[in-house]
Amino acid sequence: MKYIFQNLKLKKLYIFFLFLAVLNIFFSTGISHAKTFSINDVELSTPFKINFDKNKIIDEGFIRAFNQLMLSTVQSEDHHKLKQINLNQIKSMIDTFSIKEEKFVDEIYYIKLNVSFNKKIVFDLLEKKNIFPSLPLKKDIIFIPIIVDQNQNQIKMFSDNNIYNLWNSNIKQYHLLNYILPTEDLEDINLVKKNIKNLENFEFSKIVKKYNIKNYIISIFFKDFNQTRLLNKISIDEQTNLKNTPIKNIDFNNEAEINKLIETLKITFEDYWKSQNEINTSVKLPLTISVQNSNNIKIYQLEEKLSNLDLIYNFYIYKFDNKNNIYKIIFNGTPDKFIEVMKNNDYEFETVNKIWIMK
């Protein structure tokens, strides 16, 4: 009788752990979800002819989507390293794709694609190419271009400035910086004019603060008879960068020259922003974290967060018992960076015997 009772207790215990395991499998990834880069609204069109091949159009869409992803995550100086990537390599990085829209109009076939690339595979490829990718983070930023005519002691800031007029005329999908141009304001013009002799040290936050955006780029073109000197004052996330660049004299009334200048400047600013969000994929820090599994909703939310954090290279459940889930995490960064990233997402940890225990 005692043996039967003990056997019954063991069965109940087995059922309990089996139930716990099922719950963990249901709420948990087990292994990490495939994290993706999503490139949406890739538009293509082609004449509808006898030899029309829809698959070729979709393949072209994959190439365009990949190029757009690289333009938003890789600095311009590394683009040449990606010229040899072929279609099969691109396809191997695609998790999913969908046709958002397709139609025939006047014997022209139009298609719009959404393409999702596996982040881990993309990062592995870039690491092999010795490229450090950047997080494709969008950013709103105030942009103020100022032309200073040093010969006539005059400034141009708004509608009398072709850089201002043309700056947002050619926006690309892969641009990460969303430029907000200030409205024409006589008070701002007078303030800049008063400080025309000291613009390099002028605190432009006095003008920027009225737009409730802390981040700004001020491009000042000091023009004289011989050359034009450009000073870029970049302030993003409370970090300020000053850079003087001599440029050849340009005709500020020539649209073609201004558009070329704008394209060059935008590449410079995009590269600067990417450099602030660079991921060193060669650093793979192994971490062991312990999380109480009494609340499966919280477990699910944590795993969703880990799946969507770009600096998490991989994670999986290493083991579990009736109290805790033990995770192995591969992190692209330092322990301090891990603490910072998780704290920004409302998760805090304490370390006990090399195990990070979630509070």
Residue, then its C-alpha position, 0 to 999 in steps of 0.5 A: m500500500k505504501y509503495i502504491f502511495q509513493n508511486l501515485k505521488l511520483k506520477k503526480l509530480y511527473i504530471f506537474f513537471l510535464f504540465l510546466a514543460v508544456l506551458n513553457i513550450f507554449f509561451s516560450t520560444g525554446i530557441s529565439h524567434a527569427k528577428t527580421f529587417s522589414i523592407n516594405d513597399v518596394e515598387l516595380s513596374t514592367p511592360f506586359k509582353i509575351n515573354f512576361d515572367k512574374n518571377k523575374i520581377i519578384d527577383e528584381g524586387f528582392i535585389r532592390a529590397f536588399n540594396q535598400l536595407m544595405l543603404s540604411t544599415v551600412q556606411s557609404e564607405d563600405h558599399h563597395k564591399l557588397k557589389q559581389i552579392n548575388l541573387n541566391q545569397i540575397k534569397s538565402m537571407i529572406d525569411t518571408f515576402s508578400i505581394k502587397e499590391e499588383k495591377f495591370v494598367d495600360e499594358i504595364y504590370y505594377i507590383k509592390l512587395n514587402v520583404s523581411f530579411n533574417k537579421k542573424i544571417v544578414f549580420d553574419l554576412l556583413e561580419k564576413k565582409n568586415i563590415f560593422p552594420s548600424l541599427p536602422l533607427k529613424k530620427d527626427i532632426i531640425f535642419i537649418p542651412i545658412i549661407v553667409d556672404q562674407n563679402q557683403n556681410q549678408i545671410k540667407m536662411f529661408s526662402d531666399n536660400n536654395i538649399y532650404n528650398l530644395w532640401n526635402s525635394n528628393i527623400k529616399q525610403y532608406h533615409l534614416l534622418n527625417y529633416i524638419l525645416p524651421t518656418e520662416d521667422l523674422e525674429d530668428i533671422n535677426l538673431v542670426k544677423k546679430n551674431i553673424k561675426n560669431l556664428e561658429n560659437f553661437e548657441f543655436s538651441k535658442i532657435v531650435k527649442k521652439y520646435n520641441i526637438k533637441n536634435y539639430i544640424i546647422s550647416i553654415f556656408f561661409k562664402d567669399f570670392n575664393q572659396t566656400r567653407l562649410l561648418n556643420k554643427i551636429s547635435i544628436d542625443e546631447q552629443t555635439n560634433l563640429k566639422n569644418t570642410p572647405i568646398k569648391n565655390i558653387d553657384f547657390n542659384n544653380e539648382a543642379e549644383i545645389n541638388k548635388l551638394i544636398e545629396t553629398l551632405k545627406i550621405t555625410f549626415e546619414d553616415y554620422w548617424k549610423s556611426q552612432n548606432e554601430i553594432n560590433t558583431s564580432v563581439k559575442l558576449p555569452l550571458t546566462i540569465s535566470v527568470q522566475n517562471s511563475n508568470n508565463i505572461k511575463i516570460y512571453q513578454l521578455e522573450e518577445k523583447l529579446s527577439n526584437l532587440d537588435l543587439i541580441y544575437n541569439f538566445y534560447i532556454y538552456k534549462f528550467d525547473n519548477k521555479n526558474n527558466i535559465y537562458k543562454i544569451i549571445f549579446n553583441g556588446t559589453p556587460d555594461k551595454f547589456i545592463e543599459v539596453m535592458k534597463n531602457n526596456d524596464y528590466e533589471f538584473e543582479t549577478v549571483n555566481k555569474i548568473w544574471i537574475m532578473k529582479 
